[in-house]
Amino acid sequence: MVYRVKNAQGQVVQVLGSLVDRVARPFPVRLEPLGDWTSPSGRRYTLFWLLEGPGLRLTLRPRFLEGEILSRTTRVAYWEGPVLGEGSLEGQPVLAQGMGEFVAGSWRP
C-alpha cells in the first residue's frame, strides 16, 4: 500500500508505503510520475508511475483511463480504478494489481 499526500499548495508532504506479508510493516518507497491523463472535465491526473523500494521496481498504469468521479457528496474530483504493475521484486519478475485513487482537487456541482 502506498500513499502520496500533497498540501493545499500542491507540494508533496508525505510518501508512505507498507508491505503486507503475514503482518503489515513500513516499507520505504519512492514514487516518480511517468505520465498524465486529462479527463473530459479538463482535470489532469497522474496515472502512470514508477514505484521503487528496497528490492522493488514497478511501473504502474491504469487498466483504463475513464475513471474520473465528480462527487456531489464530498465535492471532490478524483480518479479511481484498477491499476496494474509490472517489474521486479528481489530480482524476480512480478505482475501486480491493485486499486488507485488520485485526487484532482475540489469540485463544485
N, CA, C and O atoms as a printed pandas DataFrame, in Angstrom:
     atom_number atom_name residue_name chain_id  residue_number  x_coord  y_coord  z_coord
0              1         N          MET        A               1    0.850   -1.151    0.000
1              2        CA          MET        A               1    0.000    0.000    0.000
2              3         C          MET        A               1    0.907    1.229    0.000
3              4         O          MET        A               1    1.905    1.281    0.719
4              5         N          VAL        A               2    0.540    2.216   -0.821
5              6        CA          VAL        A               2    1.367    3.413   -0.937
6              7         C          VAL        A               2    0.470    4.642   -0.889
7              8         O          VAL        A               2   -0.600    4.672   -1.497
8              9         N          TYR        A               3    0.924    5.658   -0.151
9             10        CA          TYR        A               3    0.233    6.934   -0.074
10            11         C          TYR        A               3    1.195    8.041   -0.487
11            12         O          TYR        A               3    2.370    8.023   -0.120
12            13         N          ARG        A               4    0.694    8.992   -1.242
13            14        CA          ARG        A               4    1.451   10.201   -1.594
14            15         C          ARG        A               4    0.511   11.360   -1.326
15            16         O          ARG        A               4   -0.528   11.488   -1.973
16            17         N          VAL        A               5    0.877   12.206   -0.371
17            18        CA          VAL        A               5   -0.017   13.261    0.091
18            19         C          VAL        A               5    0.575   14.623   -0.252
19            20         O          VAL        A               5    1.765   14.870   -0.052
20            21         N          LYS        A               6   -0.287   15.509   -0.779
21            22        CA          LYS        A               6    0.113   16.888   -1.086
22            23         C          LYS        A               6   -0.627   17.845   -0.160
23            24         O          LYS        A               6   -1.712   17.540    0.336
24            25         N          ASN        A               7   -0.021   19.006    0.061
25            26        CA          ASN        A               7   -0.704   20.049    0.830
26            27         C          ASN        A               7   -1.543   20.911   -0.119
27            28         O          ASN        A               7   -1.613   20.636   -1.317
28            29         N          ALA        A               8   -2.170   21.940    0.418
29            30        CA          ALA        A               8   -3.048   22.808   -0.382
30            31         C          ALA        A               8   -2.300   23.538   -1.489
31            32         O          ALA        A               8   -2.915   23.959   -2.469
32            33         N          GLN        A               9   -0.987   23.696   -1.354
33            34        CA          GLN        A               9   -0.178   24.364   -2.372
34            35         C          GLN        A               9    0.323   23.386   -3.446
35            36         O          GLN        A               9    1.021   23.792   -4.375
36            37         N          GLY        A              10   -0.029   22.111   -3.319
37            38        CA          GLY        A              10    0.374   21.116   -4.300
38            39         C          GLY        A              10    1.739   20.504   -4.068
39            40         O          GLY        A              10    2.246   19.778   -4.924
40            41         N          GLN        A              11    2.344   20.787   -2.918
41            42        CA          GLN        A              11    3.651   20.211   -2.601
42            43         C          GLN        A              11    3.480   18.839   -1.947
43            44         O          GLN        A              11    2.611   18.657   -1.094
44            45         N          VAL        A              12    4.308   17.884   -2.348
45            46        CA          VAL        A              12    4.275   16.560   -1.726
46            47         C          VAL        A              12    4.835   16.694   -0.312
47            48         O          VAL        A              12    5.964   17.144   -0.122
48            49         N          VAL        A              13    4.038   16.299    0.670
49            50        CA          VAL        A              13    4.455   16.428    2.071
50            51         C          VAL        A              13    4.656   15.078    2.749
51            52         O          VAL        A              13    5.198   15.011    3.852
52            53         N          GLN        A              14    4.214   13.991    2.085
53            54        CA          GLN        A              14    4.372   12.692    2.710
54            55         C          GLN        A              14    4.269   11.596    1.644
55            56         O          GLN        A              14    3.388   11.629    0.785
56            57         N          VAL        A              15    5.177   10.636    1.717
57            58        CA          VAL        A              15    5.105    9.423    0.902
58            59         C          VAL        A              15    5.329    8.263    1.864
59            60         O          VAL        A              15    6.375    8.166    2.505
60            61         N          LEU        A              16    4.339    7.391    1.956
61            62        CA          LEU        A              16    4.405    6.261    2.881
62            63         C          LEU        A              16    4.089    4.972    2.154
63            64         O          LEU        A              16    3.238    4.939    1.265
64            65         N          GLY        A              17    4.771    3.925    2.529
65            66        CA          GLY        A              17    4.476    2.611    1.984
66            67         C          GLY        A              17    4.440    1.584    3.089
67            68         O          GLY        A              17    5.094    1.735    4.120
68            69         N          SER        A              18    3.674    0.544    2.865
69            70        CA          SER        A              18    3.684   -0.587    3.781
70            71         C          SER        A              18    3.636   -1.864    2.955
71            72         O          SER        A              18    2.980   -1.933    1.916
72            73         N          LEU        A              19    4.338   -2.857    3.438
73            74        CA          LEU        A              19    4.381   -4.154    2.790
74            75         C          LEU        A              19    3.566   -5.105    3.656
75            76         O          LEU        A              19    3.798   -5.221    4.860
76            77         N          VAL        A              20    2.614   -5.781    3.032
77            78        CA          VAL        A              20    1.754   -6.694    3.779
78            79         C          VAL        A              20    2.147   -8.111    3.406
79            80         O          VAL        A              20    1.977   -8.549    2.268
80            81         N          ASP        A              21    2.674   -8.811    4.392
81            82        CA          ASP        A              21    3.033  -10.213    4.245
82            83         C          ASP        A              21    2.157  -10.946    5.249
83            84         O          ASP        A              21    0.937  -10.979    5.089
84            85         N          ARG        A              22    2.743  -11.524    6.262
85            86        CA          ARG        A              22    1.920  -12.064    7.355
86            87         C          ARG        A              22    1.398  -10.933    8.228
87            88         O          ARG        A              22    0.328  -11.031    8.828
88            89         N          VAL        A              23    2.175   -9.862    8.286
89            90        CA          VAL        A              23    1.782   -8.652    9.008
90            91         C          VAL        A              23    2.132   -7.455    8.126
91            92         O          VAL        A              23    2.932   -7.570    7.198
92            93         N          ALA        A              24    1.538   -6.329    8.418
93            94        CA          ALA        A              24    1.878   -5.097    7.693
94            95         C          ALA        A              24    3.073   -4.448    8.374
95            96         O          ALA        A              24    3.132   -4.355    9.600
96            97         N          ARG        A              25    4.029   -3.999    7.554
97            98        CA          ARG        A              25    5.201   -3.325    8.119
98            99         C          ARG        A              25    5.587   -2.166    7.210
99           100         O          ARG        A              25    5.344   -2.204    6.003
100          101         N          PRO        A              26    6.187   -1.138    7.795
101          102        CA          PRO        A              26    6.610    0.013    6.976
102          103         C          PRO        A              26    7.564   -0.430    5.866
103          104         O          PRO        A              26    8.392   -1.321    6.061
104          105         N          PHE        A              27    7.435    0.201    4.708
105          106        CA          PHE        A              27    8.266   -0.126    3.561
106          107         C          PHE        A              27    8.631    1.184    2.868
107          108         O          PHE        A              27    7.752    1.839    2.308
108          109         N          PRO        A              28    9.902    1.581    2.891
109          110        CA          PRO        A              28   10.281    2.854    2.267
110          111         C          PRO        A              28   10.088    2.788    0.750
111          112         O          PRO        A              28   10.548    1.851    0.097
112          113         N          VAL        A              29    9.413    3.776    0.210
113          114        CA          VAL        A              29    9.136    3.801   -1.225
114          115         C          VAL        A              29    9.471    5.162   -1.818
115          116         O          VAL        A              29    9.545    6.174   -1.121
116          117         N          ARG        A              30    9.668    5.146   -3.116
117          118        CA          ARG        A              30    9.845    6.361   -3.899
118          119         C          ARG        A              30    8.897    6.261   -5.072
119          120         O          ARG        A              30    8.824    5.226   -5.735
120          121         N          LEU        A              31    8.169    7.338   -5.331
121          122        CA          LEU        A              31    7.242    7.402   -6.457
122          123         C          LEU        A              31    7.719    8.457   -7.439
123          124         O          LEU        A              31    8.030    9.582   -7.050
124          125         N          GLU        A              32    7.777    8.095   -8.705
125          126        CA          GLU        A              32    8.150    9.043   -9.746
126          127         C          GLU        A              32    7.026    9.085  -10.783
127          128         O          GLU        A              32    6.692    8.057  -11.372
128          129         N          PRO        A              33    6.444   10.255  -11.009
129          130        CA          PRO        A              33    5.390   10.357  -12.027
130          131         C          PRO        A              33    5.958   10.086  -13.415
131          132         O          PRO        A              33    7.035   10.573  -13.758
132          133         N          LEU        A              34    5.226    9.303  -14.211
133          134        CA          LEU        A              34    5.659    8.984  -15.566
134          135         C          LEU        A              34    4.731    9.541  -16.640
135          136         O          LEU        A              34    5.158    9.753  -17.775
136          137         N          GLY        A              35    3.471    9.781  -16.298
137          138        CA          GLY        A              35    2.565   10.288  -17.322
138          139         C          GLY        A              35    1.207   10.650  -16.768
139          140         O          GLY        A              35    0.763   10.110  -15.755
140          141         N          ASP        A              36    0.554   11.573  -17.452
141          142        CA          ASP        A              36   -0.749   12.097  -17.037
142          143         C          ASP        A              36   -1.832   11.740  -18.040
143          144         O          ASP        A              36   -1.560   11.322  -19.166
144          145         N          TRP        A              37   -3.051   11.915  -17.600
145          146        CA          TRP        A              37   -4.231   11.807  -18.446
146          147         C          TRP        A              37   -5.108   13.012  -18.137
147          148         O          TRP        A              37   -5.295   13.357  -16.971
148          149         N          THR        A              38   -5.643   13.649  -19.161
149          150        CA          THR        A              38   -6.567   14.767  -18.974
150          151         C          THR        A              38   -7.981   14.262  -19.229
151          152         O          THR        A              38   -8.282   13.717  -20.291
152          153         N          SER        A              39   -8.839   14.454  -18.237
153          154        CA          SER        A              39  -10.212   13.954  -18.307
154          155         C          SER        A              39  -11.068   14.862  -19.193
155          156         O          SER        A              39  -10.649   15.972  -19.524
156          157         N          PRO        A              40  -12.250   14.406  -19.576
157          158        CA          PRO        A              40  -13.158   15.262  -20.341
158          159         C          PRO        A              40  -13.530   16.560  -19.598
159          160         O          PRO        A              40  -13.889   17.553  -20.231
160          161         N          SER        A              41  -13.442   16.549  -18.251
161          162        CA          SER        A              41  -13.747   17.763  -17.484
162          163         C          SER        A              41  -12.582   18.753  -17.507
163          164         O          SER        A              41  -12.711   19.877  -17.022
164          165         N          GLY        A              42  -11.435   18.331  -18.075
165          166        CA          GLY        A              42  -10.268   19.203  -18.154
166          167         C          GLY        A              42   -9.268   19.043  -17.027
167          168         O          GLY        A              42   -8.226   19.699  -17.028
168          169         N          ARG        A              43   -9.569   18.178  -16.060
169          170        CA          ARG        A              43   -8.642   17.954  -14.950
170          171         C          ARG        A              43   -7.555   16.973  -15.370
171          172         O          ARG        A              43   -7.789   16.057  -16.158
172          173         N          ARG        A              44   -6.358   17.189  -14.824
173          174        CA          ARG        A              44   -5.218   16.328  -15.151
174          175         C          ARG        A              44   -4.910   15.404  -13.980
175          176         O          ARG        A              44   -4.796   15.846  -12.836
176          177         N          TYR        A              45   -4.779   14.136  -14.276
177          178        CA          TYR        A              45   -4.477   13.117  -13.271
178          179         C          TYR        A              45   -3.186   12.409  -13.651
179          180         O          TYR        A              45   -3.028   11.978  -14.793
180          181         N          THR        A              46   -2.264   12.286  -12.705
181          182        CA          THR        A              46   -1.072   11.481  -12.929
182          183         C          THR        A              46   -1.465   10.034  -12.644
183          184         O          THR        A              46   -1.749    9.672  -11.502
184          185         N          LEU        A              47   -1.477    9.209  -13.696
185          186        CA          LEU        A              47   -1.928    7.829  -13.569
186          187         C          LEU        A              47   -0.837    6.800  -13.863
187          188         O          LEU        A              47   -1.035    5.604  -13.646
188          189         N          PHE        A              48    0.300    7.259  -14.352
189          190        CA          PHE        A              48    1.405    6.362  -14.697
190          191         C          PHE        A              48    2.578    6.686  -13.765
191          192         O          PHE        A              48    2.988    7.842  -13.665
192          193         N          TRP        A              49    3.122    5.662  -13.079
193          194        CA          TRP        A              49    4.100    5.868  -12.024
194          195         C          TRP        A              49    5.207    4.837  -12.072
195          196         O          TRP        A              49    5.020    3.719  -12.550
196          197         N          LEU        A              50    6.359    5.233  -11.569
197          198        CA          LEU        A              50    7.435    4.301  -11.249
198          199         C          LEU        A              50    7.474    4.221   -9.730
199          200         O          LEU        A              50    7.627    5.241   -9.056
200          201         N          LEU        A              51    7.339    3.029   -9.194
201          202        CA          LEU        A              51    7.359    2.787   -7.751
202          203         C          LEU        A              51    8.615    1.981   -7.438
203          204         O          LEU        A              51    8.819    0.897   -7.985
204          205         N          GLU        A              52    9.456    2.520   -6.551
205          206        CA          GLU        A              52   10.689    1.833   -6.169
206          207         C          GLU        A              52   10.800    1.755   -4.658
207          208         O          GLU        A              52   10.392    2.664   -3.935
208          209         N          GLY        A              53   11.358    0.654   -4.204
209          210        CA          GLY        A              53   11.648    0.432   -2.797
210          211         C          GLY        A              53   12.751   -0.618   -2.718
211          212         O          GLY        A              53   13.204   -1.103   -3.755
212          213         N          PRO        A              54   13.193   -0.979   -1.520
213          214        CA          PRO        A              54   14.256   -1.978   -1.389
214          215         C          PRO        A              54   13.895   -3.277   -2.118
215          216         O          PRO        A              54   12.972   -3.988   -1.721
216          217         N          GLY        A              55   14.633   -3.574   -3.184
217          218        CA          GLY        A              55   14.405   -4.788   -3.954
218          219         C          GLY        A              55   13.183   -4.761   -4.848
219          220         O          GLY        A              55   12.834   -5.776   -5.450
220          221         N          LEU        A              56   12.522   -3.604   -4.944
221          222        CA          LEU        A              56   11.276   -3.495   -5.708
222          223         C          LEU        A              56   11.373   -2.400   -6.763
223          224         O          LEU        A              56   11.860   -1.302   -6.492
224          225         N          ARG        A              57   10.911   -2.709   -7.952
225          226        CA          ARG        A              57   10.796   -1.707   -9.026
226          227         C          ARG        A              57    9.572   -2.088   -9.860
227          228         O          ARG        A              57    9.551   -3.133  -10.511
228          229         N          LEU        A              58    8.553   -1.222   -9.832
229          230        CA          LEU        A              58    7.314   -1.475  -10.561
230          231         C          LEU        A              58    6.941   -0.257  -11.404
231          232         O          LEU        A              58    7.057    0.884  -10.958
232          233         N          THR        A              59    6.499   -0.520  -12.609
233          234        CA          THR        A              59    5.876    0.514  -13.428
234          235         C          THR        A              59    4.372    0.295  -13.295
235          236         O          THR        A              59    3.862   -0.782  -13.604
236          237         N          LEU        A              60    3.670    1.328  -12.833
237          238        CA          LEU        A              60    2.226    1.236  -12.593
238          239         C          LEU        A              60    1.467    1.982  -13.676
239          240         O          LEU        A              60    1.894    3.041  -14.137
240          241         N          ARG        A              61    0.328    1.414  -14.078
241          242        CA          ARG        A              61   -0.532    2.063  -15.062
242          243         C          ARG        A              61   -1.980    1.690  -14.782
243          244         O          ARG        A              61   -2.247    0.645  -14.188
244          245         N          PRO        A              62   -2.914    2.531  -15.201
245          246        CA          PRO        A              62   -4.324    2.200  -15.006
246          247         C          PRO        A              62   -4.767    1.137  -16.007
247          248         O          PRO        A              62   -4.214    1.037  -17.102
248          249         N          ARG        A              63   -5.758    0.352  -15.627
249          250        CA          ARG        A              63   -6.334   -0.613  -16.577
250          251         C          ARG        A              63   -7.179    0.106  -17.620
251          252         O          ARG        A              63   -7.333   -0.378  -18.741
252          253         N          PHE        A              64   -7.725    1.256  -17.255
253          254        CA          PHE        A              64   -8.480    2.092  -18.189
254          255         C          PHE        A              64   -8.311    3.535  -17.758
255          256         O          PHE        A              64   -7.960    3.807  -16.609
256          257         N          LEU        A              65   -8.558    4.460  -18.671
257          258        CA          LEU        A              65   -8.368    5.877  -18.361
258          259         C          LEU        A              65   -9.618    6.526  -17.780
259          260         O          LEU        A              65   -9.512    7.354  -16.876
260          261         N          GLU        A              66  -10.776    6.176  -18.269
261          262        CA          GLU        A              66  -12.014    6.869  -17.923
262          263         C          GLU        A              66  -12.518    6.489  -16.533
263          264         O          GLU        A              66  -13.510    5.772  -16.402
264          265         N          GLY        A              67  -11.827    6.975  -15.491
265          266        CA          GLY        A              67  -12.217    6.651  -14.126
266          267         C          GLY        A              67  -12.511    7.866  -13.271
267          268         O          GLY        A              67  -12.543    7.767  -12.044
268          269         N          GLU        A              68  -12.729    9.023  -13.904
269          270        CA          GLU        A              68  -12.968   10.239  -13.114
270          271         C          GLU        A              68  -14.332   10.182  -12.438
271          272         O          GLU        A              68  -15.330    9.780  -13.036
272          273         N          ILE        A              69  -14.345   10.595  -11.181
273          274        CA          ILE        A              69  -15.580   10.705  -10.410
274          275         C          ILE        A              69  -15.657   12.133   -9.893
275          276         O          ILE        A              69  -14.735   12.618   -9.237
276          277         N          LEU        A              70  -16.762   12.800  -10.194
277          278        CA          LEU        A              70  -17.019   14.148   -9.674
278          279         C          LEU        A              70  -18.086   13.977   -8.603
279          280         O          LEU        A              70  -19.279   13.937   -8.903
280          281         N          SER        A              71  -17.651   13.879   -7.360
281          282        CA          SER        A              71  -18.538   13.527   -6.256
282          283         C          SER        A              71  -19.340   14.725   -5.769
283          284         O          SER        A              71  -18.781   15.738   -5.350
284          285         N          ARG        A              72  -20.654   14.592   -5.832
285          286        CA          ARG        A              72  -21.531   15.647   -5.319
286          287         C          ARG        A              72  -21.543   15.665   -3.787
287          288         O          ARG        A              72  -21.743   16.719   -3.184
288          289         N          THR        A              73  -21.330   14.502   -3.153
289          290        CA          THR        A              73  -21.397   14.448   -1.693
290          291         C          THR        A              73  -20.136   14.991   -1.034
291          292         O          THR        A              73  -20.225   15.729   -0.053
292          293         N          THR        A              74  -18.952   14.637   -1.561
293          294        CA          THR        A              74  -17.714   15.113   -0.943
294          295         C          THR        A              74  -17.178   16.369   -1.626
295          296         O          THR        A              74  -16.291   17.037   -1.094
296          297         N          ARG        A              75  -17.723   16.692   -2.818
297          298        CA          ARG        A              75  -17.281   17.846   -3.617
298          299         C          ARG        A              75  -15.794   17.746   -3.963
299          300         O          ARG        A              75  -15.059   18.733   -3.932
300          301         N          VAL        A              76  -15.381   16.527   -4.291
301          302        CA          VAL        A              76  -14.003   16.272   -4.683
302          303         C          VAL        A              76  -14.005   15.615   -6.062
303          304         O          VAL        A              76  -14.841   14.762   -6.359
304          305         N          ALA        A              77  -13.058   16.028   -6.894
305          306        CA          ALA        A              77  -12.842   15.395   -8.189
306          307         C          ALA        A              77  -11.699   14.404   -8.037
307          308         O          ALA        A              77  -10.614   14.766   -7.582
308          309         N          TYR        A              78  -11.939   13.164   -8.413
309          310        CA          TYR        A              78  -10.875   12.180   -8.305
310          311         C          TYR        A              78  -11.036   11.095   -9.362
311          312         O          TYR        A              78  -12.105   10.913   -9.945
312          313         N          TRP        A              79   -9.937   10.383   -9.585
313          314        CA          TRP        A              79   -9.930    9.225  -10.470
314          315         C          TRP        A              79   -9.792    8.009   -9.583
315          316         O          TRP        A              79   -8.989    7.996   -8.649
316          317         N          GLU        A              80  -10.582    6.981   -9.879
317          318        CA          GLU        A              80  -10.491    5.751   -9.100
318          319         C          GLU        A              80  -10.655    4.573  -10.038
319          320         O          GLU        A              80  -11.518    4.582  -10.916
320          321         N          GLY        A              81   -9.816    3.550   -9.849
321          322        CA          GLY        A              81   -9.947    2.357  -10.664
322          323         C          GLY        A              81   -8.810    1.387  -10.458
323          324         O          GLY        A              81   -7.890    1.643   -9.681
324          325         N          PRO        A              82   -8.878    0.261  -11.166
325          326        CA          PRO        A              82   -7.843   -0.758  -11.038
326          327         C          PRO        A              82   -6.547   -0.334  -11.722
327          328         O          PRO        A              82   -6.557    0.312  -12.770
328          329         N          VAL        A              83   -5.434   -0.715  -11.103
329          330        CA          VAL        A              83   -4.111   -0.429  -11.659
330          331         C          VAL        A              83   -3.327   -1.736  -11.785
331          332         O          VAL        A              83   -3.552   -2.693  -11.044
332          333         N          LEU        A              84   -2.404   -1.748  -12.743
333          334        CA          LEU        A              84   -1.529   -2.886  -12.966
334          335         C          LEU        A              84   -0.088   -2.458  -12.765
335          336         O          LEU        A              84    0.275   -1.322  -13.071
336          337         N          GLY        A              85    0.723   -3.349  -12.259
337          338        CA          GLY        A              85    2.146   -3.085  -12.094
338          339         C          GLY        A              85    2.958   -4.198  -12.722
339          340         O          GLY        A              85    2.602   -5.373  -12.630
340          341         N          GLU        A              86    4.058   -3.816  -13.364
341          342        CA          GLU        A              86    4.985   -4.797  -13.931
342          343         C          GLU        A              86    6.387   -4.396  -13.526
343          344         O          GLU        A              86    6.741   -3.217  -13.561
344          345         N          GLY        A              87    7.185   -5.382  -13.140
345          346        CA          GLY        A              87    8.553   -5.070  -12.752
346          347         C          GLY        A              87    9.212   -6.233  -12.075
347          348         O          GLY        A              87    9.067   -7.383  -12.488
348          349         N          SER        A              88    9.954   -5.917  -11.009
349          350        CA          SER        A              88   10.691   -6.972  -10.313
350          351         C          SER        A              88   10.659   -6.750   -8.804
351          352         O          SER        A              88   10.583   -5.623   -8.314
352          353         N          LEU        A              89   10.720   -7.860   -8.096
353          354        CA          LEU        A              89   10.805   -7.869   -6.633
354          355         C          LEU        A              89   11.882   -8.878   -6.277
355          356         O          LEU        A              89   11.780  -10.056   -6.620
356          357         N          GLU        A              90   12.925   -8.408   -5.582
357          358        CA          GLU        A              90   14.055   -9.266   -5.205
358          359         C          GLU        A              90   14.641   -9.985   -6.415
359          360         O          GLU        A              90   15.043  -11.146   -6.326
360          361         N          GLY        A              91   14.687   -9.277   -7.561
361          362        CA          GLY        A              91   15.293   -9.835   -8.761
362          363         C          GLY        A              91   14.400  -10.765   -9.567
363          364         O          GLY        A              91   14.813  -11.268  -10.612
364          365         N          GLN        A              92   13.184  -10.997   -9.095
365          366        CA          GLN        A              92   12.245  -11.870   -9.796
366          367         C          GLN        A              92   11.167  -11.034  -10.485
367          368         O          GLN        A              92   10.710  -10.042   -9.917
368          369         N          PRO        A              93   10.754  -11.411  -11.690
369          370        CA          PRO        A              93    9.691  -10.668  -12.358
370          371         C          PRO        A              93    8.371  -10.800  -11.603
371          372         O          PRO        A              93    8.026  -11.874  -11.110
372          373         N          VAL        A              94    7.644   -9.697  -11.523
373          374        CA          VAL        A              94    6.345   -9.710  -10.851
374          375         C          VAL        A              94    5.317   -8.941  -11.674
375          376         O          VAL        A              94    5.637   -8.007  -12.409
376          377         N          LEU        A              95    4.081   -9.372  -11.520
377          378        CA          LEU        A              95    2.922   -8.646  -12.013
378          379         C          LEU        A              95    2.091   -8.314  -10.784
379          380         O          LEU        A              95    1.879   -9.170   -9.924
380          381         N          ALA        A              96    1.624   -7.088  -10.699
381          382        CA          ALA        A              96    0.854   -6.658   -9.535
382          383         C          ALA        A              96   -0.466   -6.066  -10.004
383          384         O          ALA        A              96   -0.571   -5.547  -11.115
384          385         N          GLN        A              97   -1.460   -6.153   -9.149
385          386        CA          GLN        A              97   -2.718   -5.479   -9.431
386          387         C          GLN        A              97   -3.245   -4.878   -8.144
387          388         O          GLN        A              97   -3.008   -5.398   -7.054
388          389         N          GLY        A              98   -3.962   -3.778   -8.286
389          390        CA          GLY        A              98   -4.495   -3.103   -7.121
390          391         C          GLY        A              98   -5.490   -2.038   -7.525
391          392         O          GLY        A              98   -5.981   -2.016   -8.653
392          393         N          MET        A              99   -5.775   -1.162   -6.589
393          394        CA          MET        A              99   -6.699   -0.054   -6.830
394          395         C          MET        A              99   -5.939    1.252   -6.643
395          396         O          MET        A              99   -5.077    1.364   -5.771
396          397         N          GLY        A             100   -6.266    2.220   -7.459
397          398        CA          GLY        A             100   -5.663    3.534   -7.339
398          399         C          GLY        A             100   -6.726    4.591   -7.123
399          400         O          GLY        A             100   -7.840    4.486   -7.635
400          401         N          GLU        A             101   -6.369    5.606   -6.361
401          402        CA          GLU        A             101   -7.243    6.766   -6.176
402          403         C          GLU        A             101   -6.359    7.996   -6.220
403          404         O          GLU        A             101   -5.425    8.141   -5.431
404          405         N          PHE        A             102   -6.673    8.885   -7.162
405          406        CA          PHE        A             102   -5.858   10.069   -7.399
406          407         C          PHE        A             102   -6.776   11.289   -7.391
407          408         O          PHE        A             102   -7.698   11.385   -8.200
408          409         N          VAL        A             103   -6.522   12.206   -6.484
409          410        CA          VAL        A             103   -7.391   13.364   -6.285
410          411         C          VAL        A             103   -6.906   14.540   -7.102
411          412         O          VAL        A             103   -5.714   14.847   -7.129
412          413         N          ALA        A             104   -7.858   15.209   -7.783
413          414        CA          ALA        A             104   -7.526   16.388   -8.597
414          415         C          ALA        A             104   -7.889   17.680   -7.876
415          416         O          ALA        A             104   -7.512   18.758   -8.334
416          417         N          GLY        A             105   -8.592   17.602   -6.788
417          418        CA          GLY        A             105   -8.925   18.819   -6.039
418          419         C          GLY        A             105  -10.431   18.942   -5.806
419          420         O          GLY        A             105  -11.203   18.015   -6.053
420          421         N          SER        A             106  -10.806   20.097   -5.332
421          422        CA          SER        A             106  -12.218   20.320   -5.010
422          423         C          SER        A             106  -13.025   20.486   -6.291
423          424         O          SER        A             106  -12.495   20.795   -7.358
424          425         N          TRP        A             107  -14.326   20.270   -6.142
425          426        CA          TRP        A             107  -15.260   20.369   -7.276
426          427         C          TRP        A             107  -16.578   20.917   -6.755
427          428         O          TRP        A             107  -17.074   20.494   -5.710
428          429         N          ARG        A             108  -17.132   21.854   -7.490
429          430        CA          ARG        A             108  -18.435   22.422   -7.116
430          431         C          ARG        A             108  -19.463   22.012   -8.150
431          432         O          ARG        A             108  -19.363   22.394   -9.315
432          433         N          PRO        A             109  -20.464   21.224   -7.725
433          434        CA          PRO        A             109  -21.523   20.810   -8.680
434          435         C          PRO        A             109  -22.351   21.980   -9.157
435          436         O          PRO        A             109  -23.272   21.801   -9.955
